[in-house]
Amino acid sequence: MMPVSTTTPALPSGTQLLETAGLAPSLKILLVLTDGYPCHSGGYGKGAGFLGGLLTGAIADCKRAGIRVGAVGIGTDFVKNYYDPWVAVHRMADLASASTRLLGSMLKGAVRR
């Protein structure tokens, strides 16, 4: 069975929802929870560069639309290769507090890791 991730196709969907939500620009934030590895069924077997390019392009599209994208890497800091800001969580008990801190810092505009 091929690995499947929905991060890359989910970013445009999230962007579309935020663009039509009528939110203030400062509130247009996508917070991604991920293992950080850009692998999805549409590009599996094409190599890391291809998959990373798809993810990088999706993130750039979000930013062009005025949406800030941050990520929580679950079990890895590999998210640092694609997302800024980011935070890594290595214990599930820390997920809620790390996500809250990251989102809070994004809302303030002052990102601290």
Secondary structure, DSSP 8 states (H G I E B T S, - for coil): ------HHHHHHHHHHHHHTTT--GGG-EEEEEE-S----TTTTTS-HHHHHHHHHHHHHHHHHTT-EEEEEEES-SGGGGT-SSEEEESSGGGHHHHHHHHHHHHHHT----
